[in-house]
Amino acid sequence: MVQRSRVGTIRALIKANLTIIKSSSAFILVCLLCLSPLHGQGENNVWIMPNQNGLDFNFDPPQVIESNSLRGETIGAISDTDGALLFYCDGINVYDRDHNILPNGQNIGKSTSAKNGVIFIPDGSNTDLIHLYVINAQDDREGGTFYYSRIDRSLNNGAGDIIDEYRSITLGEDYVEGMKAIKGDCGVVWIILRKSINKELHAFKLINGNIKDIVVSDILVSDKFPNTDEVPQAGEIDYHAPTAVLAVSNSRGIIELFSFDTSTGVVSNPFVISRGDETPELRQSTSRAYGSIALSPSGSSIIGIENIAGNRGKFVYKYDFDFATKLFSKKLITQYSQGGGTDLSRHPLTGDIWMTRGNSSDYLDKISFENDTCIYQDSVIQLLNPTRINANLFSEVIVPDPIPTLTSPFPIDTLLCPGSNLELSTSNSNVTHVWSTGSTAAQINITAPGIYWLDRTVESCYVRRDSVTVRYAEAPALDLGDMIVTCHTDPITLMSQVAAERYTWSTGEVTPIIEVSQTGSYILEVTTAEGCSYLDTIDIVFDELSLDLGPDQAICIGDSTILSVPSPETLSSIIWSDGSTDDQLVVKEADSYWLRVDRGMCSASDTIMISDGMCDVNIDTMMVDTMMPDSMTTDGGIVIPEDPCHLYIPNTISSSASRPLNRVFQVFSACDLEHVQISIYDRWGNLHYQVSDSVIRDQEVLRQPGVYMAKVEYRFIDMEEPVEILQSLTVL
């Protein structure tokens, strides 16, 4: 026994427009799984038979109906799920439910005498599509040719018609009449054919009219009839699904049984129960036997008819067999003298076997079973017209499992914006997913360009592979530049370097160029033709910096002044003309003084001229003990002028003065002082001593002779703000 696949050879015979299981390349997003409406049980309820006969099994007992089938043997029909007739074919023409030939249904085959020469198979996904298979008998024109056509029920105003590009496509040649459709898993239907030129059985694996594989089993007993070199021209194939028993016969008396694997299409385990030479009658060259067979509902027996040479009658036999032990027995059920060929057809739902009697008989017999016991009934139904030789009763319609379809396929191409991602997903708990990434989750997240595919398997059935090509748009060079700090107030121009469909600034402007004059962060969003948006931000700082040390000044000889930096806390750098970096400069000599300050990238400078001034001598510049007459001295030895709220500050003291008052630094006033603070600076502007009191009591502070600067800050009780006075102080 040899098993091989012959798809490569057979495909060369198939027209280019008949696809061999294509997998879709389209799909984004993700997707929902939906099943076609469930098929009912009515597809086999109307039998159309040769010579304008028919049976309607929607009634019990079945009713006789009329048809337009004029051929002698070849016939096949299909009804809808509710049992209403849809189409039938006599091997040459295809008819609609009203018995009219379809507009495109003429001469789709050349089969006039093939038993089981027509098979209809509904589509597993699209309820409008029906697949039609026709085989020519060896004695027909183009004998043994296997054809395919596809019917669309929605055409011809709903009456249906054959699609042009799927009309009479040749699938193979050199086959024996008597094909059989067998239901597989996952939407698969097998059609089994016997080769006329060798011992091969060919199993066509079909999904929705597309050939997925052709499995070849070289397993038959003989490619010749017993006692003759004549190649087999007639025979029949039957199948019992529960036991997986495949029965193959030819009209020379051979019956062979096999096991058929519906998942692989392999035929195995041969069991021959008749070689056609067991009796003298069968060995006669003109005898015909088992041109038609039918397995019983239990699958443990088979019914066959021997047509003995010399018009000696017909004998209906039942073979009981045990596949495990390869044992069988033969029992005569009935016999009659009616001439011509006979057909046996088992109704797939009731299990009853219906039988024609041959030429010129208008009756049908019936074999039913009770506990696998045959019950033969003679002349159960009278047809409208007599049957013809080898008249075919019925070819079973096999309804495939519904094939899942995807309602939301991936897009063919997807363009993503830089930095974005794409989630591809599919749902339903009964689906197994395998992505090109190796993931088996229901969804994956795409973050890189590439081709991504998804294989989906439903209940162990491979459904399809869908793919999507993901590309990423090239990001434009959007760059507003680095932060801009300007020390001026002139507007700054900002411009997009990217040509875009839309511009949106944070200011609300929508032009590619804008001018700004205020400190802040400015954001530009551009949207390209691909629909991608890109952002960039620039910070603008307007930092105008100015400096004013005030007007030029004149100071008395021996006096000093303090130059101050405005708002020093806002500056990053301070430098005076003498190199100092403090926020104040004590000036004691006439000269030109400059100050430079920095804030960020901005700088400012100013110069002030200090000159010697002509100063009048006043009471504050004299030592008290030398300028005040004793008559003006108070009890404490202090002179009190007529203006009681004037503050008096000494400019000279000496530790060796005769009067104690001139030995210490003390300020005087007749008014009440709420606050007094004395600060003593040396000649370089360094703080020497500070006290919150009207007198410096520590005699060591001003013991060293020299020139000092005294700053007195005071406030009388009725004053709101304190007052500062700078006074040169000489220590003798």
C-alpha positions in Angstrom: 0.0 0.0 0.0 1.4 3.4 -1.0 0.2 6.7 0.5 1.2 9.9 -1.3 0.0 13.4 -2.1 -0.5 14.3 -5.7 -1.4 18.0 -5.3 1.5 19.2 -7.5 0.4 17.0 -10.4 -3.3 17.7 -10.1 -2.9 21.5 -9.7 -1.5 21.8 -13.2 -5.0 20.7 -14.4 -6.9 23.3 -12.4 -7.7 26.7 -13.9 -5.9 29.7 -12.5 -9.0 31.1 -11.1 -9.6 28.2 -8.8 -7.6 29.0 -5.7 -6.1 26.3 -3.6 -6.7 27.4 0.0 -5.5 30.9 0.1 -4.8 32.5 3.5 -5.9 36.1 3.7 -3.2 38.7 4.1 -5.5 41.4 5.4 -6.1 42.5 9.2 -5.7 45.8 12.3 -7.1 45.5 14.7 -8.3 43.5 16.2 -11.2 41.0 15.6 -14.4 39.1 16.4 -15.0 35.4 15.5 -18.4 34.6 14.2 -20.0 31.4 12.9 -22.2 31.1 9.9 -25.8 30.1 10.7 -26.0 26.5 11.7 -27.1 24.2 8.9 -30.2 22.1 9.6 -31.0 18.6 8.6 -33.1 19.3 5.5 -30.4 19.3 2.8 -31.1 15.7 1.8 -34.9 15.9 2.0 -35.8 16.1 -1.7 -34.5 13.4 -4.0 -34.6 14.1 -7.8 -34.4 10.9 -9.9 -34.0 10.2 -13.6 -36.9 10.2 -16.0 -38.7 13.1 -14.3 -39.2 11.4 -11.0 -38.6 12.6 -7.5 -39.3 12.0 -3.8 -40.1 14.6 -1.0 -39.0 13.2 2.4 -40.4 16.2 4.1 -43.5 14.0 4.4 -43.9 10.6 6.0 -44.3 8.5 3.9 -42.4 10.5 1.3 -44.4 12.1 -1.5 -43.8 11.5 -5.2 -43.0 14.7 -7.1 -42.2 15.5 -10.7 -39.0 17.0 -12.1 -37.3 17.8 -15.4 -34.6 15.2 -15.1 -34.5 13.4 -18.4 -31.2 11.5 -18.1 -31.0 7.8 -17.4 -28.6 7.5 -14.5 -26.8 10.6 -13.3 -28.6 12.8 -10.8 -28.0 14.8 -7.6 -30.0 17.4 -5.7 -29.7 19.8 -2.7 -32.4 21.4 -0.5 -32.1 24.2 2.0 -31.8 23.7 5.8 -35.6 23.5 6.0 -35.9 20.8 3.3 -37.1 23.0 0.4 -35.5 22.1 -3.0 -32.8 24.5 -4.2 -31.0 22.9 -7.2 -30.5 19.6 -9.0 -28.2 18.4 -11.7 -28.6 15.6 -14.3 -24.9 15.6 -15.1 -25.3 18.0 -18.0 -27.6 20.8 -16.9 -28.3 22.5 -13.5 -31.9 23.3 -12.5 -33.4 25.7 -10.0 -36.2 24.9 -7.5 -38.8 25.7 -10.2 -37.2 23.1 -12.5 -35.7 25.7 -14.9 -32.2 25.4 -16.2 -29.9 28.1 -14.7 -28.9 30.8 -17.2 -25.3 29.7 -16.9 -26.1 26.1 -16.0 -26.2 24.4 -19.5 -23.6 21.8 -20.4 -21.6 22.0 -17.3 -20.7 18.3 -17.7 -21.1 15.4 -20.1 -22.3 12.8 -17.6 -25.3 10.9 -18.8 -24.8 7.5 -17.2 -22.6 7.9 -14.1 -23.9 6.4 -10.8 -23.4 8.9 -8.0 -22.0 11.2 -10.6 -23.3 14.5 -9.0 -22.5 15.8 -5.5 -23.7 19.2 -4.1 -21.8 20.6 -1.0 -23.0 23.8 0.7 -20.3 26.4 1.6 -19.2 26.3 5.3 -18.9 30.1 5.5 -21.2 31.7 3.0 -24.8 30.4 2.9 -25.2 31.8 -0.7 -22.5 29.5 -2.1 -23.0 25.9 -3.1 -20.2 23.7 -4.6 -21.1 21.3 -7.4 -19.0 18.3 -8.4 -19.8 16.2 -11.5 -18.0 13.1 -12.9 -18.4 11.6 -16.4 -18.8 7.9 -16.7 -16.2 6.0 -18.7 -18.6 5.5 -21.6 -19.5 9.2 -21.7 -17.7 11.8 -23.8 -14.5 12.8 -22.0 -15.1 9.7 -19.8 -13.7 9.8 -16.3 -13.3 13.6 -16.2 -14.0 15.3 -12.8 -15.5 18.8 -12.9 -16.2 21.6 -10.4 -18.7 24.5 -10.6 -19.8 27.1 -8.0 -23.3 28.3 -7.6 -24.3 31.7 -6.0 -27.8 31.6 -4.7 -28.0 35.4 -4.8 -27.7 35.6 -8.6 -30.5 35.6 -11.1 -32.8 37.5 -8.9 -32.4 35.1 -6.0 -33.0 32.0 -8.1 -29.3 31.3 -8.3 -26.8 30.8 -11.1 -23.3 29.5 -11.7 -20.5 32.0 -11.3 -18.7 32.5 -14.6 -15.1 32.1 -13.4 -16.1 28.9 -11.5 -17.9 27.1 -14.3 -16.9 23.5 -15.4 -13.4 23.6 -14.0 -11.6 20.3 -14.7 -10.1 18.8 -11.5 -8.9 15.5 -12.8 -9.2 12.7 -15.3 -9.4 8.9 -15.6 -11.8 8.3 -12.7 -14.4 5.7 -12.2 -18.0 6.8 -11.7 -19.4 6.4 -8.2 -17.9 9.1 -6.0 -18.6 9.7 -2.3 -18.6 12.8 -0.2 -17.4 12.3 3.4 -17.5 14.9 6.2 -14.2 15.8 7.9 -13.4 18.1 10.7 -13.0 21.8 10.7 -15.1 22.5 7.6 -13.4 19.8 5.5 -15.3 17.6 3.1 -13.6 14.7 1.4 -14.6 13.4 -2.0 -13.4 9.9 -2.7 -12.8 8.7 -6.2 -11.4 5.5 -7.7 -8.8 5.7 -10.5 -9.7 3.7 -13.6 -6.1 3.0 -14.6 -4.6 1.7 -11.4 -5.4 0.6 -7.8 -5.5 4.0 -6.4 -8.2 5.8 -4.4 -8.0 9.6 -4.4 -9.3 11.6 -1.5 -9.8 15.3 -2.4 -9.6 17.4 0.7 -12.0 20.4 0.1 -12.7 23.5 2.1 -15.3 25.8 0.7 -14.7 24.6 -2.8 -11.0 24.9 -2.6 -8.6 21.9 -2.9 -6.3 21.8 0.1 -4.8 18.4 -0.6 -5.3 15.2 -2.7 -4.3 12.1 -0.7 -3.6 9.0 -2.8 -3.9 5.5 -1.4 -2.6 2.7 -3.7 -4.6 0.0 -1.9 -7.3 -1.6 -4.1 -7.3 -5.4 -4.8 -7.0 -5.1 -8.5 -7.2 -2.6 -11.3 -8.8 -5.2 -13.5 -12.1 -7.2 -13.4 -11.7 -10.9 -12.6 -11.1 -13.1 -15.6 -10.8 -10.2 -18.0 -8.5 -7.4 -18.9 -11.3 -4.9 -18.9 -10.7 -1.9 -16.7 -13.4 -1.0 -14.1 -16.0 1.3 -15.5 -18.7 1.2 -12.9 -18.9 0.8 -9.2 -19.9 2.6 -6.0 -18.4 3.9 -2.8 -20.2 4.2 0.5 -19.1 5.3 4.0 -20.3 4.8 7.5 -19.1 7.7 9.7 -19.5 6.2 13.2 -17.3 3.2 12.4 -15.2 5.0 9.7 -15.8 2.0 7.3 -15.3 2.8 3.7 -16.9 0.4 1.2 -15.7 0.2 -2.5 -17.2 -1.9 -5.2 -17.1 -2.5 -8.9 -19.7 -4.1 -11.1 -17.6 -7.2 -11.6 -18.5 -8.5 -8.1 -15.7 -7.0 -6.0 -16.5 -5.5 -2.6 -13.6 -4.1 -0.5 -13.8 -2.6 2.9 -11.3 -0.1 4.4 -10.8 2.3 7.3 -10.8 5.9 6.4 -9.2 8.6 8.5 -11.1 11.9 8.1 -8.3 13.9 9.6 -5.6 12.7 7.1 -7.6 11.3 4.2 -5.6 8.1 4.4 -7.3 4.8 3.4 -6.0 1.7 5.2 -6.8 -1.7 6.7 -8.1 -3.5 3.6 -10.8 -6.2 4.0 -12.0 -8.0 0.9 -15.4 -9.7 1.3 -15.9 -10.4 -2.4 -13.3 -10.8 -5.2 -15.9 -11.5 -7.8 -14.9 -15.1 -8.4 -16.4 -16.9 -5.5 -19.2 -18.6 -7.5 -19.5 -19.8 -11.1 -22.2 -17.3 -11.7 -19.9 -14.4 -10.7 -17.1 -15.8 -12.8 -19.2 -15.5 -15.9 -17.9 -12.6 -18.0 -21.4 -11.2 -18.6 -22.4 -11.2 -15.0 -22.7 -7.9 -13.2 -22.7 -7.7 -9.4 -22.3 -5.0 -6.7 -22.5 -2.1 -9.1 -24.4 -0.5 -6.3 -23.9 -1.1 -2.5 -25.1 0.5 0.7 -23.8 0.1 4.2 -26.4 -0.6 7.0 -27.1 2.1 9.7 -24.9 0.1 12.2 -22.0 -0.1 9.8 -21.6 -3.8 10.5 -23.3 -5.1 7.3 -23.5 -4.1 3.6 -26.3 -4.7 1.1 -25.3 -5.6 -2.5 -27.1 -6.9 -5.6 -25.9 -9.6 -8.0 -27.2 -9.5 -11.6 -26.5 -13.0 -12.9 -25.7 -13.5 -16.6 -28.3 -15.0 -18.9 -31.2 -12.9 -17.3 -31.4 -15.4 -14.4 -32.6 -12.8 -12.1 -31.3 -10.4 -9.4 -30.3 -11.5 -5.9 -30.2 -9.0 -3.0 -27.6 -10.1 -0.4 -26.6 -8.9 3.0 -23.0 -9.3 4.1 -22.4 -9.2 7.9 -18.8 -8.6 8.7 -16.5 -8.1 11.7 -13.7 -5.7 10.8 -11.5 -6.7 13.7 -11.5 -10.4 12.9 -11.9 -10.0 9.1 -14.8 -12.5 9.2 -18.0 -12.1 7.3 -21.2 -14.0 6.3 -23.5 -13.7 3.3 -27.3 -13.9 3.4 -29.9 -13.7 0.7 -32.6 -11.0 1.4 -34.7 -11.3 -1.7 -34.6 -12.0 -5.4 -36.6 -11.0 -8.4 -36.5 -11.4 -12.2 -36.6 -7.7 -13.2 -33.8 -7.0 -15.7 -31.4 -4.1 -15.9 -29.3 -2.4 -13.3 -30.4 -1.6 -9.8 -29.5 1.3 -7.5 -29.3 1.3 -3.6 -29.5 4.6 -1.7 -29.5 5.0 2.1 -31.3 8.0 3.5 -28.8 9.7 5.8 -31.4 10.5 8.6 -33.7 7.5 8.7 -31.1 4.9 7.6 -33.6 3.2 5.3 -32.2 1.8 2.0 -34.3 2.5 -1.1 -33.9 0.3 -4.1 -34.9 0.5 -7.8 -35.8 -2.7 -9.7 -34.2 -1.9 -13.0 -35.6 -1.3 -16.4 -39.2 -0.3 -16.8 -40.1 -0.5 -13.1 -42.0 2.4 -11.6 -41.8 1.0 -8.1 -39.3 1.5 -5.3 -38.5 -1.2 -2.7 -37.4 -0.4 0.8 -35.0 -2.1 3.2 -35.3 -1.0 6.8 -33.4 -2.3 9.9 -34.4 -3.3 13.4 -31.4 -4.2 15.6 -29.5 -4.7 12.3 -32.1 -7.2 11.1 -33.2 -6.5 7.5 -36.9 -5.8 6.9 -37.5 -5.9 3.2 -40.6 -4.2 1.8 -41.7 -4.8 -1.8 -43.1 -2.0 -4.0 -43.4 0.6 -1.3 -43.7 3.7 -3.6 -44.9 4.0 -7.1 -43.1 6.6 -9.2 -44.7 8.9 -11.8 -42.6 7.2 -14.5 -40.7 3.9 -14.9 -37.0 4.0 -14.0 -34.4 3.4 -16.6 -31.4 1.0 -16.6 -29.0 1.7 -13.7 -31.2 4.7 -12.6 -29.5 6.6 -9.8 -31.7 7.4 -6.8 -29.6 9.8 -4.7 -26.2 11.2 -3.9 -25.9 12.4 -0.3 -25.3 16.0 0.4 -22.6 16.5 3.1 -22.9 19.6 5.1 -19.5 20.7 6.4 -18.9 22.1 9.9 -19.4 25.9 9.9 -16.1 27.6 9.2 -15.3 30.5 11.5 -14.9 33.8 9.7 -13.3 37.0 10.9 -15.5 40.1 10.8 -12.7 42.6 11.5 -9.6 41.7 9.4 -6.3 43.5 9.9 -5.7 46.4 7.6 -3.3 45.5 4.8 -0.9 48.3 5.8 -0.7 50.4 9.0 1.4 53.5 9.4 2.3 54.5 13.0 3.6 57.7 14.3 7.1 57.6 16.0 6.8 56.6 19.7 3.3 55.2 19.3 2.2 51.6 19.5 -0.5 49.4 18.0 -2.4 46.7 19.8 -3.5 43.8 17.6 -6.1 41.7 19.3 -8.6 38.9 18.7 -11.2 37.5 21.1 -13.3 34.4 21.9 -12.4 31.7 24.4 -12.5 28.8 22.0 -9.7 30.2 19.8 -6.1 29.4 20.1 -3.8 32.2 18.9 -0.2 32.0 17.8 1.4 35.2 16.7 4.5 35.7 14.7 6.2 37.0 17.9 5.7 33.6 19.5 3.0 34.9 21.8 -0.1 32.9 22.4 -2.1 35.7 24.1 -5.2 37.2 22.6 -3.4 40.4 21.9 0.1 41.7 21.3 1.5 45.2 21.5 3.4 46.4 18.4 6.3 48.9 19.0 8.5 48.2 16.0 8.0 48.1 12.2 7.6 44.7 10.5 5.2 42.1 9.2 3.1 40.5 11.9 0.9 37.5 11.4 -1.6 35.6 13.5 -2.6 31.9 13.1 -6.0 31.2 14.7 -7.2 27.7 15.5 -10.8 27.0 16.5 -11.4 23.7 18.4 -8.2 22.2 17.0 -9.1 23.4 13.4 -6.6 25.6 11.6 -8.7 28.5 10.4 -6.4 31.0 8.7 -3.3 33.2 8.9 -3.8 36.9 8.7 -1.0 39.4 8.5 -0.4 43.2 8.8 2.5 45.3 7.7 3.4 47.9 10.2 5.5 50.9 9.2 6.6 53.9 11.2 6.5 57.4 9.9 9.9 59.2 9.8 10.0 61.9 12.4 10.8 65.4 11.0 13.6 67.5 12.4 11.5 69.8 14.5 13.8 72.0 16.6 13.1 75.5 17.8 16.6 75.7 19.2 18.1 76.2 22.7 16.9 78.6 25.3 17.2 82.2 24.3 18.2 84.8 26.9 18.1 88.4 25.6 19.2 91.5 27.5 17.0 93.7 25.2 13.3 94.2 24.7 13.2 93.7 20.9 10.7 90.9 19.8 12.2 87.5 18.9 11.0 85.5 15.8 10.2 81.8 16.3 9.9 79.6 13.1 9.1 76.0 12.3 11.6 74.3 10.0 9.1 71.5 9.2 6.6 71.8 6.4 3.3 70.5 8.0 -0.4 70.3 7.5 -1.2 72.2 10.7 0.7 74.4 13.2 -0.4 75.1 16.7 1.5 77.4 19.1 0.9 77.6 22.8 0.0 81.3 22.1 -2.9 80.1 20.1 -1.4 81.2 16.8 -1.6 78.7 13.8 1.1 80.1 11.5 4.6 78.6 11.0 6.2 81.9 12.1 5.4 84.0 15.2 7.1 86.9 17.2 7.3 86.9 21.0 8.2 89.7 23.4 7.6 88.2 26.8 9.5 85.8 29.0 8.0 82.3 28.9 8.0 78.7 27.5 6.7 78.5 23.9 5.4 75.2 22.5 4.9 74.4 18.9 2.9 71.3 17.7 3.0 70.4 14.1 0.8 67.8 12.4 2.1 66.1 9.2 0.3 64.7 6.2 0.5 61.2 7.8 -1.6 62.5 10.8 1.4 62.4 13.2 1.9 65.2 15.7 5.3 66.4 17.0 6.1 68.9 19.7 9.1 71.1 20.6 9.5 73.7 23.3 11.8 76.7 23.6 12.3 79.0 26.7 12.6 82.7 26.1 14.0 85.1 28.8 13.9 88.9 28.3 16.3 90.0 31.0 16.9 93.8 30.6 19.5 94.8 33.3 20.2 98.5 34.2 22.4 100.1 36.9 22.4 103.6 38.4 24.7 104.6 41.2 23.1 108.0 41.4 24.4 111.5 40.7 28.0 112.4 41.4 28.7 113.4 45.0 31.0 115.7 47.0 32.1 114.8 50.6 33.8 116.8 53.2 37.4 116.1 53.8 37.7 113.4 56.4 34.1 112.3 55.7 32.9 109.2 53.8 29.9 108.0 51.8 28.5 104.5 51.1 27.7 103.3 47.6 25.1 100.5 47.5 24.1 97.9 44.8 20.4 98.0 43.9 18.6 94.6 44.5 21.7 92.6 45.1 19.7 89.4 45.7 18.7 89.3 42.0 22.3 89.4 40.7 24.8 86.6 39.9 27.9 88.8 40.1 29.0 92.1 41.7 32.4 93.8 41.3 33.5 97.3 42.3 36.4 99.3 40.8 38.5 98.3 43.8 37.8 94.6 43.1 35.5 94.1 46.0 32.3 92.1 45.6 30.2 93.3 48.5 26.8 94.9 48.0 28.1 98.2 49.5 31.3 100.2 49.1 32.5 102.8 51.7 34.1 105.8 49.8 36.4 108.1 51.8 38.4 109.7 49.1 37.6 111.8 46.1 37.9 109.6 43.0 36.0 107.9 40.2 34.2 104.7 41.3 32.6 102.1 39.0 30.4 99.1 39.6 29.7 96.1 37.2 26.9 93.6 37.9 25.8 90.4 36.1 22.5 88.5 36.0 22.7 85.4 33.9 24.0 86.5 30.5 23.3 90.2 31.0 25.7 92.8 32.4 25.4 96.4 33.4 27.8 99.0 34.8 27.8 102.6 36.1 30.4 105.1 37.2 30.1 107.8 39.9 32.4 110.7 40.6 33.2 111.5 44.3 34.8 114.9 44.8 36.0 117.0 47.9 33.4 119.4 49.0 33.6 122.7 50.9 32.0 122.1 54.3 31.0 124.6 57.0 32.0 123.9 60.6 29.0 123.1 62.8 28.4 122.0 66.2 28.5 118.4 65.3 32.1 118.6 64.2 33.5 120.0 67.5 34.3 118.4 70.7 31.8 119.3 73.3 34.3 120.3 75.9 35.9 122.8 73.6 32.8 124.4 72.0 30.3 124.6 74.7 30.4 127.3 77.4 29.8 126.2 81.0 26.6 128.2 81.2 25.1 126.0 78.6 26.0 122.8 80.3 23.3 120.8 81.9 23.5 119.1 85.2 25.0 116.2 83.4 27.5 118.4 81.6 25.6 118.1 78.3 24.6 121.2 76.3 21.0 121.1 75.3 20.2 123.4 72.3 16.9 125.1 71.8 15.7 122.4 69.2 15.1 119.6 71.7 14.5 116.8 68.9 17.8 117.3 67.2 20.3 114.4 67.4 23.9 115.4 68.2 26.7 113.1 67.3 30.4 113.7 68.3 33.1 113.7 65.5 36.1 113.6 67.8 36.8 111.8 71.1 39.9 111.1 73.1 40.6 108.8 76.0 42.8 111.5 77.5 40.2 114.3 77.4 39.8 116.2 80.6 36.1 116.0 80.5 34.5 112.5 80.7 32.0 113.4 78.1 34.7 113.7 75.4 36.2 110.3 76.2 33.3 108.2 74.9 31.2 108.1 71.8 27.6 109.1 72.8 24.7 110.6 70.9 22.4 113.1 72.6 18.8 114.4 72.2 16.2 116.0 74.4 13.5 113.9 72.9 12.8 110.3 73.7 14.6 107.8 71.4 12.7 104.6 70.7 15.6 103.0 68.8 19.3 103.7 68.4 22.0 101.6 66.7 25.6 102.7 66.4 27.9 101.1 63.7 31.6 101.9 63.6 33.6 101.2 60.4 37.3 101.4 59.9 38.9 103.4 57.1 38.5 100.5 54.7 34.8 100.1 55.2 35.0 97.1 57.5 32.5 97.0 60.3 34.5 97.5 63.5 31.8 97.5 66.2 28.0 97.6 66.4 25.8 98.2 69.4 22.1 99.0 69.9 22.6 101.7 72.4 23.2 105.5 72.4 26.7 105.1 73.9 29.6 102.8 73.3 30.5 101.8 76.8 33.4 99.5 76.0 36.4 101.9 76.1 38.6 99.4 74.3 36.5 99.7 71.1 37.8 103.3 70.3 41.1 103.4 72.1 43.2 103.1 69.0 43.7 106.6 67.4 42.6 107.0 63.9 39.7 108.1 61.6 36.5 106.0 61.7 33.1 106.2 60.1 30.1 106.2 62.5 26.7 105.3 61.2 23.9 106.1 63.6 20.4 104.7 62.9 17.7 106.2 65.2 14.0 106.7 65.6 12.1 109.0 67.9 8.9 107.7 69.5 6.7 109.7 67.2 8.6 108.7 64.0 7.3 106.0 61.7 10.6 105.1 60.0 14.2 105.1 61.3 16.8 107.7 60.1 20.4 107.0 59.2 23.3 109.5 59.7 26.9 109.0 58.6 29.5 110.8 60.6 33.2 110.8 60.4 34.8 110.1 63.8 38.4 111.0 64.7 39.9 109.2 67.7 42.8 111.1 69.2 
